[in-house]
Amino acid sequence: MDILNKSWASGDVGTHLKRLREERKISMRMLARQSGLSANALSMIERGLTSPSVSTLNKVAAALEVPITAFFRGKPERQNIIFRQANTRPHIPVMSGLWEDLGGDSFTEHMEAFALTLENSSGSGGSHSITHSGGEFVYIVSGQLNCEIDGQEICMETGDSLLFSAKLIHRWYNPGPTETSAIILIATFDNDERPVEYHLAVHDRAAGSDQNGIS
């Protein structure tokens, strides 16, 4: 799966980019300097004239200090029954991975459910530890996943599951030679939090990180 080269067509991405930039009172030229992209390229994205790649959006998200999902947010109608067929659920390519919404964004209760695919040698959170309210459940559909929770490293394989308090500092990475597929469930978090976004800063561990540990 060559996720890094994926791109998509969406005028909404440009609309959200312009809103986020203006909310932060950042000029196009300033954003260009901070992201390492040209002002012309950013302008074309804002006007919906080009579809940005995943790596481009990650650069812009880092410059604006927002998760990549900020470019895709809508205002879904909240429902107490959510059914999604496999080929219709929303998905967002993230650096070295793929995030798929399993309905939590539209659910009336405090529960986020998503599927996460990680390429080998990639992980969540980058060099930053993750902590948020609520509880977190992880199930490994295929592959391997090493999780560090409150300083304890847990090595997971296909079929393994993990349940922990999300207020504990945590992060994970895929140490195996193949992709890892996992189901993540986050529940009972605070009203003002979007905990799923803490896990979407997926990075390539091959870029200067220790392959035998969690960076």
MINU-498896 format. One record per atom (N, C-alpha, C): x, y, z. Coordinates in steps of 0.1 Angstrom, whole numbers, plus 2048, in hexadecimal, padded with zeros to 3 digits. Layout:
N
XYZ...
END
This chain:
215
8087F480080080080080980C8008098147F58118207F480982C7F880782D8057FE83880A80584580981284680A81985380981685A7FC8138537F181185A7E480385C7E17FA8597EA7EC85B7E87E886A7E97DF86E7E17D987C7E27CA87A7DF7C38857E17B58857E07B08927DB7A48927D579E89F7D07938A37DA7958AF7DF78A8B47E878C8C37EA7828CA7E67828D97E77818DC7F677B8D37FE77A8D680D7878D78137918D080E79F8D18147A48E08137A28E68087A68F480679E8FD80E7918FB81078990381878D9038277908F782C7958F583A7A38FB83B7AB8FA8317B98FF8327B890F8347AF91582C7AE92382C7A992883A79F92183F79992484C7A39238577AA9188577B49168617BF9208617C39238557CE92E8537C993B8587BD93F8547B894C8587B594D8677B094286D7AE94287B7BA9448837C694087E7D29428847DA94E8807D39568777D99638727E796086C7E89568647F495385D7F295684E7FB95E8497FB96183B7FF9558327FC95682680094B81C80F94A81C81595581C82495581B82A95082782595383382A94D84082893E84081C93A83C81992B83C82392483282692A82782F92581E83D92382484292D82C84F92C83284E92183D84492084584391685084190884B83B90683F8388F983A8438F483084B8FD82B8548F982184E8F88138428FC81183B8FB80483A9097FE83790A7F18379177EB82991D7ED82992B7EE81C9327EF81292F7E481892D7D880F92A7CD80991C7CE8109127D380A9057D67FF9057E080290D7EB7F890E7F67EB9157F07ED9207E87E29277E27D991E7DA7E09157D27D890C7C97D09027D17D68FE7DD7CE8F57E67C28FC7EB7C49087F07B990F7F67AE9127ED7B19147E07A79177D67A190A7D07A68FE7D47A08F27CF7A58EE7C27B08F47BD7B58F27B07BF8E67AF7C38E07BA7CC8D57BB7C98CC7C77CC8BF7C67C98B67D17D78B37D87D88B87E47E58B67EB7E88A77EE7F58A47EE7F98967F27F88958027FA8898077FA88781580688E81B81288D81581D89481B81C8A381B8168A88118138B781080A8BB81C7FF8B481E7F68B78297FC8B68368058AC83880C8AA8458158B684781B8BC83D8248C783F81C8D48438108D583C8078E18408028DF84E7FD8D38517F88D085E8028D386980E8CF8678198D287181B8E187281B8E886781D8F68688128FE86F8068F886D7FA8FF8747F88F98827FF8EE8857FE8E88927F08E28947EB8DB88A7DE8D488B7E08C68867D78BD88A7D78AF8847D38B08767D78A686E7D38A68607C48A585E7BD89F8687AE89E8667A78AB8677AE8B686B7A88C386B7A48C885D7AA8C28537A78C684579B8BF83F7968B584778B8AD84277E8AE84B77F8B68567748B685F7678BB85975C8B485C74F8B98587478BB86573A8BC8637318BC86F7268B186D72B8A587072189A86E71689A87770A8958736FF89487B70188888570088B89270288189C6F687789C6F986A89D6EF86089D6F28568A86E884E8AC6EA8448B76EC8368B16EA8358A46ED82889D6F682C89170282689070B82988570E81B87E70B81A87170F80F86971781485D72280E85B72A81284F73080584872D80583B7327FA8337417FC8317487F182F7577F282E75C7FC8237547FC81875980480C75381380D74C81681874782481874C82C82475482682D75882E83976383883576284483B76C84E83877A84983C78484D83479284A83679B8558327A685683A7AF8618387BD85B8377C585C82C7D385882C7DB8618367E285C83E7EC8638477FA85E84480486684881186284581485484981884B84081B83D84280F8358488038398457F883184A7EB8368447E082F8487D38328447C98318507C283C8527B883D85D7AA83C8577A183385D79483185878A83386378183C86177783F86C76C83486C76A82F87876082487975382987F75183687F74483C88374484589074F84589774F84D8A374D85C8A275186189674F86F89474087389373886989072986C88E72186689A7278608A37208598AE71C8638B97118608BF70C8698CA7138678D771985C8D97208598E672F85D8E573685D8F07448608F074C8538ED74D8518E07558458DB75A8488CE7678458CC76E8468BF7738388BB76F8348AF7748278AA77A82989C78682489A78C82588D79581A88A79881787D7A180D8797AE8158747B980F8787C68158757CF80B86E7D480F8627DE80785B7EC80E85C7F680786180380D86180D80685981580D85181F80684982A8028538337FA84F83E7F585884780185B84C80186785580B86D84E81986E84181987083A82687383282488082E83088582882F89281F83B89481983D8A08108488A38168518AC81385E8AB8178688B482586E8B182D8698A883A86E8A584286D8B284A8778B58528778C184B87C8CD83E87F8CB8368848D682E8798DC82D8798E982586F8F08168738F080D86A8F17FF86C8F07F986A8FE7F08739017E887190D7DB87990C7D08739107C387990F7B98729197AD87791A7A487192479E86591E79785D92679085192179884492279283A91C79982D91B79B82990C7A582190A7A981E8FC7AA80F8FA7A580A8EF7A57FB8EC7AC7FA8DF7B57F08DE7BC7EE8D17BB7DF8CE7B77DC8C27B77CE8BD7BF7CC8B07C87C38B07D17C18A47CA7B789A7C67BC88F7C07B48857CA7AC87D7D67B287A7E17AB8747EE7B38767F97AC8768067B387880A7B38878137BD8898197BF8978187CD89B8177D08A88167DD8AD81C7DD8BB8277E68BD82D7E88CA8277F48D08227F38DC81C7FE8E38248018F082680D8F282C8128FF82281990781F81591281581B91B81B81D92981C82A92D82182D93A82F82793C83782693184482193284581293183A80B93083A7FC92D8387F991F8417F191983F7EE90B8387E090982E7E09018267D48FF8267D18F082B7C58EC82C7C08DE8207B88DB8187BE8D180C7B78CD80D7B18BF8067A68BD80579F8B07F779D8AC7F57978A07E779589B7DE78E8A67D37938A87C978D8B17CA7938C07D57998C37D779F8D07CF7AB8D37CB7AE8DF7C37BA8E27C97C08EF7C67CD8F07CC7D58FB7C17DF8FF7C07E190C7B67EB9127BE7F291D7BD80091C7C58089267BE8159287C281C9337BE8299367C683392D7BF83B9257C584391B7CC84F9227CA85292F7D185D9357E08599377E384C9367F18489377F884C92A80485092B80C85491F80E84791680A84990A80B83D90180F8418F38148378EB8188388DD81A82A8D881B8298CB81D81C8C582581D8B882A8118B38308118A682F8038A08308018938307F488C83E7F088A8437E68918517E18908537D78858487D18808497C687784C7CA86884F7C08608537C28528467C584983A7C384F82E7C58478257CF84D81A7D28468107DC84C80A7D68588057DF8607FD7DB86C7EF7E186B7E57D986E7D77DE86E7D27DC87B7CC7E78817C77E788E7B97EE88F7B17EA8997A57F189C7A77F88AA7A48058AA7A580D8B67988128BB7958118C87898168CD78C81F8D978782B8D978A8348E477C8398EA77A8378F776D83A8FD76E84290A76384890E76284F91B76C85B91C76F86291177886D91177087A91477788591877189191B76989790F75F8A09127578A690875F8AE8FE76A8B59037718BF8FA77D8B88F377E8AB8F478A8A58ED78689D8E078F89D8D778E8948CB79A88B8CC79A8818D47A68798D77AC8718CB7A386F8C17A88688B57B38708AE7B387D8AF7BC8858A87CA8848AE7CB8808BA7D987F8C17E18748B97DA86A8B37E085F8AD7E386089E7E086B8997E186C88A7EE8738857F787688E80487C88A80D87088880A86887D81285C87A81F86087382A85A87783785E87183E85286C84885586485184A85F85D84886885E83D86F86883B87987683987287683786588383585E88A84285D88484D86088A85A85E89185E86C89C85886F8A485C87A8A085788789784D88889284889589883A8988988368A489D8298A889481E8A489881589B88F80B89688C8008A18948008AC8927F58B688A7FA8C28858068C187E80B8CD8748168C886D81B8D28638258CF8698338D186983B8C68708488C78688528CF
END
